[in-house]
Amino acid sequence: MTENFLYYAPVILIVLVFLIQERIVVTPEQLEKKHREIIKDVEHRFATLDSFEDLKGQFVEMKDKIDKIYDCLILK
């Protein structure tokens, strides 16, 4: 078994160096850093669900007020 390992050791070493050099294999620290970057980018580009619901509620209130003004103008 160790003979097979020693026979394939240079190939295994070259493959590992290639994977690390091309950043195909990442460390947990690199993964966490990228995760933080993605979260920060998403926060800047997109609205949260809470702010969307608040804005939606404001539009409903504005629509109701406009409907009331329209009704008042038609009745007079």
Backbone as ProteinMPNN parsed JSONL, in Angstrom:
{"seq_chain_A": "MTENFLYYAPVILIVLVFLIQERIVVTPEQLEKKHREIIKDVEHRFATLDSFEDLKGQFVEMKDKIDKIYDCLILK", "coords_chain_A": {"N_chain_A": [[0.821, -1.189, 0.0], [1.88, 1.298, 0.845], [3.778, 1.439, -1.099], [2.331, 1.97, -3.408], [1.39, 4.489, -2.745], [3.783, 5.963, -2.573], [4.553, 5.737, -5.21], [2.595, 7.201, -6.582], [2.817, 9.656, -5.356], [4.218, 12.026, -6.395], [2.426, 12.814, -8.453], [0.069, 13.246, -7.023], [0.914, 15.352, -5.416], [1.43, 17.349, -7.342], [-1.163, 17.717, -8.375], [-2.509, 18.659, -6.073], [-1.08, 21.062, -5.616], [-1.75, 22.431, -7.957], [-4.565, 22.686, -7.611], [-4.682, 24.322, -5.333], [-3.262, 26.555, -6.223], [-4.856, 27.514, -8.326], [-7.008, 28.281, -6.931], [-9.18, 26.589, -6.522], [-9.76, 25.004, -4.427], [-10.759, 26.177, -1.349], [-10.084, 27.847, 1.756], [-11.75, 27.732, 4.96], [-11.635, 30.302, 6.065], [-11.277, 31.983, 3.835], [-13.666, 31.464, 2.574], [-15.531, 32.458, 4.432], [-14.842, 35.179, 4.351], [-15.553, 35.848, 1.71], [-18.272, 35.337, 1.894], [-19.089, 37.378, 3.669], [-18.551, 39.595, 2.028], [-20.418, 39.187, -0.024], [-22.845, 39.378, 1.397], [-22.7, 42.07, 2.239], [-22.751, 43.359, -0.249], [-25.28, 42.601, -1.169], [-26.903, 43.89, 0.73], [-26.504, 46.536, 0.004], [-27.525, 46.669, -2.585], [-30.169, 45.669, -2.671], [-33.511, 45.945, -1.338], [-34.715, 45.385, 1.978], [-37.042, 42.912, 3.172], [-38.751, 43.894, 5.135], [-38.618, 46.714, 4.748], [-39.68, 46.819, 2.204], [-42.304, 45.894, 2.644], [-43.218, 47.987, 4.304], [-43.107, 50.153, 2.516], [-44.945, 49.263, 0.639], [-47.265, 49.309, 2.18], [-47.464, 52.071, 2.591], [-48.028, 52.905, -0.018], [-50.554, 51.778, -0.337], [-51.989, 53.249, 1.564], [-51.724, 55.818, 0.424], [-53.149, 55.418, -1.942], [-55.714, 54.955, -0.935], [-56.225, 57.495, 0.197], [-56.152, 59.113, -2.1], [-58.314, 58.021, -3.464], [-60.369, 58.821, -1.716], [-60.216, 61.618, -1.975], [-60.863, 61.843, -4.658], [-63.473, 60.83, -4.618], [-64.705, 62.853, -3.06], [-64.455, 65.046, -4.79], [-66.046, 64.252, -6.94], [-68.584, 64.036, -5.793], [-69.225, 66.656, -5.177]], "CA_chain_A": [[0.0, 0.0, 0.0], [2.758, 2.469, 0.86], [4.489, 1.481, -2.377], [1.452, 2.678, -4.339], [1.371, 5.89, -2.343], [5.049, 6.559, -2.985], [4.578, 5.767, -6.674], [1.704, 8.268, -7.041], [3.032, 10.86, -4.554], [4.482, 13.233, -7.204], [1.212, 13.199, -9.163], [-0.829, 13.787, -6.009], [1.468, 16.634, -5.022], [1.209, 18.288, -8.449], [-2.597, 17.997, -8.423], [-2.824, 19.509, -4.923], [-0.517, 22.392, -5.851], [-2.575, 23.056, -8.99], [-5.851, 23.053, -7.032], [-4.481, 25.449, -4.429], [-2.825, 27.703, -7.01], [-5.987, 28.005, -9.11], [-8.039, 28.619, -5.941], [-10.332, 25.697, -6.647], [-10.003, 24.6, -3.046], [-10.645, 27.365, -0.503], [-10.074, 27.613, 3.199], [-12.947, 28.294, 5.606], [-11.442, 31.738, 6.258], [-11.558, 32.626, 2.551], [-15.095, 31.305, 2.339], [-16.212, 33.406, 5.318], [-14.584, 36.516, 3.826], [-16.387, 36.017, 0.515], [-19.654, 35.384, 2.375], [-19.305, 38.733, 4.184], [-18.592, 40.502, 0.874], [-21.693, 38.985, -0.715], [-23.901, 39.933, 2.26], [-22.589, 43.527, 2.174], [-23.187, 43.757, -1.585], [-26.738, 42.418, -1.221], [-27.507, 44.943, 1.545], [-26.448, 47.8, -0.735], [-28.266, 46.623, -3.851], [-31.558, 45.247, -2.563], [-34.269, 46.366, -0.163], [-35.101, 44.29, 2.858], [-38.46, 42.569, 3.102], [-39.466, 44.813, 6.022], [-38.761, 48.027, 4.104], [-40.601, 46.64, 1.083], [-43.664, 45.839, 3.189], [-43.556, 49.343, 4.741], [-43.367, 50.953, 1.317], [-46.199, 48.76, 0.077], [-48.321, 49.847, 3.031], [-47.588, 53.496, 2.302], [-48.722, 53.036, -1.305], [-51.971, 51.473, -0.102], [-52.545, 54.421, 2.246], [-51.826, 56.901, -0.557], [-54.235, 55.084, -2.859], [-56.968, 55.203, -0.207], [-56.404, 58.939, 0.305], [-56.484, 59.614, -3.432], [-59.691, 57.599, -3.73], [-61.254, 59.679, -0.919], [-60.223, 62.942, -2.613], [-61.612, 61.674, -5.917], [-64.877, 60.72, -4.251], [-65.15, 64.168, -2.633], [-64.565, 65.905, -5.962], [-67.168, 63.804, -7.771], [-69.832, 64.302, -5.083], [-69.523, 68.1, -5.109]], "C_chain_A": [[0.868, 1.258, 0.0], [3.557, 2.569, -0.433], [3.657, 2.227, -3.413], [1.419, 4.172, -4.021], [2.645, 6.599, -2.796], [5.137, 6.677, -4.506], [3.752, 6.947, -7.205], [1.902, 9.597, -6.304], [3.346, 12.103, -5.402], [3.229, 13.734, -7.939], [0.22, 13.842, -8.185], [-0.367, 15.186, -5.594], [1.223, 17.693, -6.101], [-0.266, 18.675, -8.528], [-2.989, 18.92, -7.272], [-2.302, 20.926, -5.11], [-1.335, 23.13, -6.903], [-3.906, 23.525, -8.418], [-5.735, 24.268, -6.117], [-4.117, 26.707, -5.212], [-3.975, 28.322, -7.806], [-7.182, 28.366, -8.231], [-9.33, 27.816, -6.138], [-10.734, 25.201, -5.266], [-9.786, 25.841, -2.181], [-10.639, 26.963, 0.968], [-11.364, 28.179, 3.789], [-12.836, 29.808, 5.82], [-11.748, 32.507, 4.964], [-13.054, 32.564, 2.236], [-15.905, 32.285, 3.186], [-16.037, 34.838, 4.82], [-15.464, 36.793, 2.612], [-17.86, 36.116, 0.903], [-19.993, 36.777, 2.896], [-19.394, 39.748, 3.04], [-19.925, 40.395, 0.141], [-22.834, 39.589, 0.087], [-23.883, 41.462, 2.186], [-23.089, 44.039, 0.825], [-24.704, 43.655, -1.718], [-27.443, 43.507, -0.427], [-27.537, 46.278, 0.806], [-27.361, 47.799, -1.959], [-29.761, 46.384, -3.693], [-32.196, 45.763, -1.278], [-34.6, 45.152, 0.689], [-36.601, 44.052, 2.733], [-39.282, 43.505, 3.975], [-39.672, 46.175, 5.364], [-39.693, 47.94, 2.906], [-42.049, 46.622, 1.564], [-44.121, 47.219, 3.68], [-43.915, 50.23, 3.555], [-44.684, 50.549, 0.656], [-47.394, 49.299, 0.871], [-48.542, 51.337, 2.79], [-48.307, 53.731, 0.979], [-50.216, 52.758, -1.16], [-52.65, 52.656, 0.579], [-52.718, 55.591, 1.279], [-52.972, 56.652, -1.533], [-55.582, 55.351, -2.205], [-57.256, 56.709, -0.108], [-56.777, 59.548, -1.043], [-57.91, 59.235, -3.804], [-60.685, 58.468, -2.965], [-61.345, 61.074, -1.532], [-61.031, 62.888, -3.904], [-63.116, 61.595, -5.645], [-65.447, 62.073, -3.827], [-65.35, 65.106, -3.826], [-65.762, 65.524, -6.842], [-68.49, 64.15, -7.107], [-70.18, 65.782, -5.047], [-70.005, 68.625, -6.407]], "O_chain_A": [[0.612, 2.185, -0.769], [3.97, 3.661, -0.824], [4.186, 3.013, -4.198], [1.421, 5.01, -4.923], [2.59, 7.703, -3.338], [5.735, 7.622, -5.023], [4.156, 7.612, -8.159], [1.212, 10.57, -6.608], [2.772, 13.159, -5.138], [3.003, 14.941, -8.033], [-0.391, 14.864, -8.496], [-1.185, 16.093, -5.441], [0.846, 18.82, -5.782], [-0.583, 19.847, -8.73], [-3.735, 19.876, -7.484], [-3.001, 21.889, -4.797], [-1.588, 24.326, -6.762], [-4.339, 24.641, -8.703], [-6.6, 25.143, -6.131], [-4.601, 27.796, -4.905], [-4.044, 29.544, -7.937], [-8.247, 28.718, -8.739], [-10.43, 28.33, -5.936], [-11.916, 25.005, -4.985], [-8.74, 26.485, -2.273], [-11.118, 25.896, 1.353], [-12.003, 29.027, 3.166], [-13.842, 30.516, 5.76], [-12.397, 33.552, 4.996], [-13.623, 33.511, 1.694], [-16.866, 32.878, 2.695], [-16.982, 35.626, 4.861], [-16.055, 37.868, 2.507], [-18.61, 36.889, 0.307], [-21.066, 37.303, 2.601], [-20.223, 40.657, 3.081], [-20.493, 41.407, -0.267], [-23.705, 40.246, -0.482], [-24.94, 42.084, 2.08], [-23.783, 45.054, 0.771], [-25.338, 44.527, -2.313], [-28.482, 44.004, -0.861], [-28.478, 47.057, 0.958], [-27.909, 48.84, -2.32], [-30.546, 46.858, -4.515], [-31.522, 45.986, -0.273], [-34.744, 44.039, 0.184], [-37.334, 44.909, 2.24], [-40.394, 43.876, 3.601], [-40.769, 46.731, 5.413], [-40.422, 48.891, 2.622], [-42.916, 47.257, 0.965], [-45.282, 47.584, 3.495], [-44.903, 50.963, 3.588], [-45.437, 51.396, 0.177], [-48.406, 49.695, 0.293], [-49.679, 51.807, 2.787], [-49.109, 54.658, 0.866], [-51.042, 53.423, -1.786], [-53.766, 53.025, 0.212], [-53.739, 56.277, 1.31], [-53.684, 57.584, -1.905], [-56.486, 55.904, -2.831], [-58.391, 57.143, -0.305], [-57.642, 60.422, -1.103], [-58.634, 60.037, -4.393], [-61.736, 58.818, -3.502], [-62.431, 61.651, -1.603], [-61.801, 63.803, -4.196], [-63.921, 62.209, -6.345], [-66.571, 62.404, -4.202], [-66.313, 65.873, -3.859], [-66.41, 66.397, -7.419], [-69.437, 64.525, -7.799], [-71.354, 66.122, -4.896], [-70.298, 69.815, -6.52]]}, "name": "protein", "num_of_chains": 1, "seq": "MTENFLYYAPVILIVLVFLIQERIVVTPEQLEKKHREIIKDVEHRFATLDSFEDLKGQFVEMKDKIDKIYDCLILK"}
